[in-house]
Amino acid sequence: MAVLFAIQGLSSRLQLVSIIVTAALLIFVFELIRRRKLMERYSLLWLLAAVVLLVLAIFDDLLANFASAVGIATPSNALFAAAIGFLILLVLHFSTSISRLTDESKVLAQRLALAEERLHRLDGSPDEDAVEAERRELAAEPPLSEHHPS
């Protein structure tokens, strides 16, 4: 195999490394999904990115065509550009998720404040046990995302 690398040069070595890295990424994402560490809806972009990068790494003619179509001098730079493009999409996707979660947290904090105020009015001087019981009751309610699907 070392003779094969010596004859074909650095591009074959880079292609092999790219294939191994993107295949490892794909396997890692599947493993995270299997262990329920990554939700399916968040994994779709990761899976798409890994599959596209793997296809581009395997089919170097396709990568060369992609590079020339977008005006990139070398196919290896096109592979990195595609990876960076997917990372930008992932950051944008997660930024929108964080924004939605921030809004939901604000609504929950407002609900809690209203519930504590209601408890204060009913009891006159709420004791800590009553406030804590109300908090546990509110925490047991289903999250907002189940009420308002996004």
C-alpha positions in Angstrom: 0.0 0.0 0.0 2.9 2.4 0.7 4.0 1.8 -3.0 0.5 2.9 -4.1 0.9 6.2 -2.1 4.3 6.8 -3.6 3.1 6.3 -7.1 -0.2 8.3 -6.9 1.2 11.1 -4.6 -0.3 13.2 -2.0 -3.8 13.5 -3.5 -4.5 9.8 -2.9 -3.3 10.1 0.7 -5.5 13.2 1.2 -8.4 11.4 -0.4 -8.0 8.4 1.9 -7.7 10.6 5.0 -10.8 12.5 3.9 -12.8 9.3 3.4 -11.7 7.9 6.8 -12.5 11.2 8.6 -15.9 11.7 7.1 -16.8 8.0 7.5 -15.8 8.3 11.2 -18.0 11.4 11.5 -20.9 9.5 10.0 -20.4 6.6 12.4 -20.0 8.9 15.3 -23.3 10.7 14.6 -25.1 7.4 14.3 -23.6 6.3 17.6 -24.8 9.5 19.3 -28.3 9.0 17.9 -28.3 5.4 19.0 -27.2 6.3 22.6 -29.9 9.1 22.6 -27.2 11.8 23.1 -28.2 13.6 19.9 -31.9 14.1 19.0 -32.9 13.0 15.5 -34.0 16.5 14.6 -30.6 18.0 15.4 -28.8 15.1 13.7 -30.3 15.6 10.3 -27.8 18.4 9.3 -24.9 16.4 10.8 -25.9 13.4 8.8 -26.4 15.4 5.6 -23.0 17.1 6.0 -21.2 13.8 6.7 -22.9 12.0 3.7 -22.2 14.9 1.3 -18.6 15.2 2.4 -18.1 11.4 2.2 -19.5 11.4 -1.4 -17.2 14.3 -2.4 -14.2 12.5 -0.8 -14.9 9.2 -2.5 -15.7 10.5 -6.0 -12.8 12.9 -6.7 -14.1 13.7 -10.2 -17.3 15.0 -8.6 -15.2 17.0 -6.2 -13.1 18.4 -9.1 -16.3 19.4 -11.0 -17.6 21.1 -7.8 -14.3 22.9 -7.4 -14.2 24.2 -10.9 -18.0 25.1 -10.9 -17.5 27.4 -7.9 -14.1 28.7 -8.9 -11.9 27.0 -6.4 -8.4 26.1 -7.6 -7.9 22.7 -6.0 -10.4 20.0 -5.1 -9.0 19.6 -1.6 -9.8 23.3 -1.0 -13.3 22.7 -2.3 -13.7 19.8 0.2 -12.7 22.2 3.0 -15.0 24.9 1.7 -17.9 22.5 1.6 -17.1 21.4 5.2 -17.0 25.1 6.3 -20.3 25.7 4.5 -22.0 22.9 6.4 -20.5 24.2 9.7 -22.0 27.6 9.0 -25.4 26.0 8.3 -25.1 24.0 11.6 -24.3 27.2 13.6 -27.2 29.0 12.0 -29.5 26.0 12.8 -28.4 25.9 16.4 -28.6 29.7 16.8 -32.3 29.5 15.8 -32.8 26.7 18.3 -31.1 28.7 21.1 -33.3 31.7 20.2 -36.4 29.6 20.5 -35.3 28.0 23.8 -34.5 31.5 25.2 -38.0 32.7 24.4 -39.5 29.5 26.0 -37.3 30.1 29.1 -38.6 33.7 29.3 -42.2 32.5 29.1 -41.6 29.9 31.8 -40.0 32.4 34.1 -43.0 34.7 33.6 -45.4 31.8 34.3 -43.4 31.0 37.5 -43.6 34.6 38.6 -47.3 34.7 38.0 -47.8 31.5 39.9 -45.8 32.7 42.9 -47.8 36.0 42.9 -51.0 34.0 42.8 -49.8 31.8 45.7 -48.8 34.9 47.6 -52.2 36.4 47.2 -54.0 33.2 48.2 -51.9 32.5 51.3 -51.0 36.0 52.4 -47.4 35.1 53.3 -46.2 32.1 51.4 -44.0 29.8 53.2 -41.0 28.3 51.4 -42.6 24.8 51.3 -45.7 26.1 49.4 -43.5 28.0 47.0 -41.3 24.9 46.4 -44.4 22.7 45.9 -45.7 25.2 43.3 -42.4 25.2 41.5 -42.4 21.4 41.4 -45.9 21.4 40.1 -45.0 23.9 37.3 -41.9 21.9 36.5 -44.0 18.7 36.0 -46.0 20.4 33.3 -45.1 19.4 29.7 -42.6 21.7 28.0 -43.8 24.5 25.7 -42.5 22.7 22.6 -45.2 20.0 23.0 -47.8 22.7 23.2 -46.5 24.8 20.2 -44.7 22.5 17.7 -42.0 24.3 15.8 
